[in-house]
Amino acid sequence: MGNKLFLCVYSVLILLISCKLDVKPTSDLETTEKEEWIILFDGTSTKGWRAYNSDTLPPQWIIKDGALTFDTERKSENDFTGGKDIIYGAEEFENFELYIEWKIPPGGNSGIFYHLKEGYGSPPEVAPEYQLIDDENYENMHDLTAYNTSLGYTNHPEKLQPLQQTAADYAMYPADPNKKLLHPAGQWNSTKIVFTPEKVEHWLNDEMVLSFVPWTDEWHAKKNDGKWKLAKDYGKFKTGYIGLQDHDSPLWFRNIKIRRL
């Protein structure tokens, strides 16, 4: 009888320990991952967002149907000063994973900035940009010839160049066209940017389409021989704000979150 009782108690203890080991690590992991993410936009508030080089949010940026929307039909208010590019100005980020969902109209154009510092004429002259654009229709709706010719594109300057297409590190590194699955204008896409000094990753709709190492000899050669050769501070900062670009077209962003690495 004693042996049977001992075996029964022993079995119950083993079962309880096993259940505890099975449940607690998973619960802790889920809690940790949830707490790691910093929500930059949750669909209900623009808290933390403001214009680049300004203290207020441009009136064209509103919340509509749960999306942070650039509404081209809204007029600027007389007392608003500054551009219409915006930043999440509550804090700066160094190494990070950024996730954001977005859509643009036919012929639309925008971008996501990081390591952005204020005090410059505009974000592109200082901050790297994950390009957002309508690859399919943009060149048919906008005359690119003069602009691209000024950049030295002599072969089909009327075309949208690889360094200008969606998911490129704008004017620095193109995305791999064989890996890109870009949803058409008017449909939602998802973007992930992972930044560390060892490697930068650009993701589009759950596929990594570009990776490069920042601040290498190759990186500096591209910077000094291209569009940014006269922008002395381009890409040099190790920390900065997250920004979204206005390019005079309607824009929609949602589910914006970031976690530090």
N, C-alpha and C positions, 0 to 999 in steps of 0.2 A: 504493500500500500504506500509506504514511504517513497519507494522508487518511482511509482506511478505519479505521485503528487509532485515530486521533484521534476520529472520529465514534463509534466503539464505546465508547471510554472516556468520552466526553462524555455519551452516552446512559445509561450505567450510573450516572454521577454524578447526573444529573438524576433518575433513578428513585429513587436512595437518598435524595436530598434531599426528593423528593415524598413518599416513604413516611414519612420522619421528620416532615414537616410535618403529614401526615394523622393520625399516631398520637399524638404527644407532647402536643399541646394537650388532646385528649380525655382522655388518661390523667391529666394534671395537674388538669383540671377535676374529674374524678371523685374524685381523691384529696382535693382541697381541699374539695369539698362533703361528703365523708365525714367529714373532720376537723372541719368546722364544727359538726356536731351534737354536743351533749352528751347522753348517755343518762341520763335520770333514773330509769328503771326498765326493766330488760332481761328480766324474767320469772324471774330466778334469785336476786336479792338485793334487800333493802330498805335497803341502805346509803345513808345520807344522809337517810332519812325518819324523822321523829319527830312526836310530838304537838305541836300549837300550844301554846306556853307551857310546854313540858316537854322533858325530855332523852331520853325513851324513846318507843318506838312503842307505842300502845295495843294490848293483846293481841288485840283483835278484828280488827286488820289483819294479814292473813297472805298468803302466796303460795299460790295453789291453781290448778293446771292452767295455770301460767305467767302468771296474772293477779294483780295486787295487789287483794286481796279484802277487803271488810268483811263479816265473818261475824257475823251477829246472834245466832247460837246460842252463841258463845263468851262467857264471863263475864269481867267485869273482875277483875283480880287485886287483892288487898287492898292491895298496896303501890303500886299505880298511882294517881297523882294527875294531874288535868288533864282536859281535854275529849278528844273523840275525833276532832275535825278534825285533819288532819295536814298537814305542810309538808315540802318538800324543803329541809332546813336546811343543806345543805353550802355554798350560795352564794346570793347575791341576783342579780336580773336587772333590767336597765333597759329597753332596747329589744330586742325579741325576736320570734321566731316559735316558737310552742309547738304541738306535735302530740301528740294523745292519743286512744286508742281506749277506748270505755267501753260498758257496758250496765247497765241497771237493771231491777228486777222490775216487775210491774204495781203501780201506785201509788207507785213509787219516786221519790226526790228526792235531789239532790246538787248540787254546783256546783264550779267551778274558779276559784280565786282567784289574783290576781297583784298585785305591788307590796304584798305583805302584810307588815306589821310586827307584832312581838310586843309584849306588854305591855297589850293591850286585853282586854275581856271576851270577845270572840269575833271571828273574822275578818270577818264581814259589816259590822261597824261601821267598818271602816277600809279594806277592800280591795274593788275591783271584782270582780264575780262573773259568769262565764259560766254561765248557768243550765242545769242538767240535770234533767229531770223527765219523768214519763210524761204527756205532753199529753193523751192519749186517755182515760186512766182515773182520773187523780188526783182530779178533782172529784167523781167518783162513789164514791170510796173514802175521802174525807176531807171533813169539814164545814168549808168555807172562809168561811161567812157572817159569823161574828163577826169573824174576822181581817180580812177585806176591808172590812167596814163600818167598822172602826176606822181603816182607811187612806183612807176617804172614797169607796170604791166603792159607790155606791148603786144602780147599774143592774146587776142580776143579780150581787149579791155572792157568790152561791153558785158562780159560775163561776171557773175559772182565767183570770186576766187576761192580756192579751198581754205585759205587763211581767214576768209570772211564768212564761212558757212557755220551752221549751227554746231555747237559743241567744240569748236576750235578754241584754243587759247588765242584770242583775237590778235592777228598780225604777228603771231609768234610760231604756233604749232597747229597744224591741221588735225582734225579728227579723221579716223580711219573710215573711209566711205563704205568699206565692205562690212563694217560692224554696225553701222548706223541704221537704226529703225526710227525714223522721224515721222511722227503722226502729222497728217496734213494740217494746214492752217485752220483754226477754229476748233481743233481737238486738243485735249489735254496731253501734255508730255511731262515726264519726270526727269529731273536732273540731280545728280549727286556730284559734289566736288570734295575730294579728299586731299588735304594739303599737309605734307610733312617736308622737312628739308631733304629727306631721302628720295621722295617721289611725290609727284602731283598726279592725281587721277581725275579724268573727266568721264562721267557716266551719263548715258542717255537711255532712258526707258529700260533700266536694269542691265545694260550692257556697257562695259568699259570700252570707250572708243578712242581714248588718248591717255598716254602717260608720258611724263618727262621729268627730268631732275632739274630743279631750279638752281640758278646762280652758278652753273658750271661754265667752263670756257665756251661750250656750244651755246648755252643760253645767252651769254654776254655777246657772242658773235651775232646771233640773231637780233638781239636788241640793238646793237650798234650799227647794224647794216640794213635795218628796215625802217618801218614807220616810226619807231620810237628812238631813232638815233639822236634826235635833238631834245628828247625828253629826259633830262639828266637824272631825274629821280624815279623814272618808271621802274616799278617792280622791285625796288631796293628794300622796302620796308618788311620787317619780319612779323609785324602785327598791324592790325588796323580794323576798320569797319567793314561790314557787309553792305553792299549797295545794289540798287536796281536802277537801270537806265531808262530814261524817257527818250524816245526817238520819234515823237510826233505820230504815234499810232496807238490805237487802243491796246491795252495789255491787261492780263489777268494772272494773278499769282495766288497760290493757296498752300496750306500745309507746309509752312516754312519752319524748319527746325535745324538746330546745330548742336554738335557735342564736341567737346575739346578732346584732343588726342595727346 
